[in-house]
């Protein structure tokens, strides 16, 4: 009887930490009048890395969530879309929208920073 309880607890814990890694961002860049930041995600559990363009940078994503398409830059070729924004308290947020079996994650302060989702 103890086995199912332990299995359920392990499954719940595993889901809570589906993504544990780092979020980094380049400085705000400009190309032909369009500004952007390149966002890099590193998954410490798998070693996978992902990159996406945040158009307008985090400065453009303070009153609403911005959509970012991520491409895996490590082997695998996985792609997904996430929502990103920065809150008034300086926290950088990402909602994986279910990609990578992850939910919402955030970190406060400067980038790069570690977070789990």
N, C-alpha and C positions, 0 to 999 in steps of 0.2 A: 504494500500500500504506500510505502514511502517513495518508491521509485517514480510513480507518476507525478507526485508533488515536486520532487527534485527536478524532473524533466521539464515541467511547466515553468518552474522558476528560472531554469537555465534558458528556456526559450524566451521568456519575458526579458531577461537581462540581455540576451543577444540582440533582441530587437531594439532595445533602448540605446545600444551602442553600435548601431549598424554602420555608422561612419565616424571614425575617429581620425582626425588628421589636422592639416594646416591649410589656412586660406592666406594667400599672398596676392598683392596687387602691384602693378607697375605704377610709376608716376603717371599723371594725366598726360596723355599724348594727343597730338592733333595731326590729321591727315586730310588735306583738301577741305578744310573748314569743319571737319567732324572731329569731335573730341571723344576719347574712349580711354578705358583702363583695361589692361589684360589681367584677368583673374586666373590664378593658378590654384588648384586644389591638389593636395597630396594625401592619399589615404594611407595612414600608418599601418592599418591591418593587412592590406594587400600589396602595398608598394606602388599602386597605380597612381598616375598623375593625369589631371584634366586641365584644359585651358579653354577660356571663353572670353569674349569681348563684352564689356559692360559699357554700352554706348552712353556718352555723357559722364561716365564715371559715377562714383558714389555720390558726388555732389548733385547729380540729376535724379537721384533715387532717395530723396528724403521725405517726400510727401506721398509717394506711391511706390509700389514694388515694380522693379524693372525685370524684364525677361532676359535671360542669358542662355544661349546655347553653348553647351560644353562638349568638347571632343576629347577623347582619351589620347594623351600624347605618349603613353607607354603602350606596350603590346596589348592588343585586345580590340581596339577600334570602337569601343562603346561610346555612344552619344546620348545626351539627355538635355532637357531644358529645366532650368531652375528659376526661381524668383529671388532677387537680391534687393536689399535696401539698407540704409543707415538711419538709425534713430537719433533723436536730438541729444541723447546722452552719449553719443559716439560709438554705439555698438553696431557692428557689421553683421547683418543677418542674411541667412540663406534658407530658402525652403526648397528642398530637393523634389517636392511634388511626387514623392514615392520612388524616385530613381535611386538606385543603389540601396534599396530597402531602407532609406533614410527619410527623416522628417525635417523639422526645423532645427537649425543650429545657429549659434551666434558667438561672437567674441567681442569684447569691448576693449577699446584702446587702439593702438596703432597696429598696422599689418606689417609683417606676417604675424598670425596668431593661431593657436591651437584651439580646436573645438570638437564637439561630438554632436551628432544629430541622429 
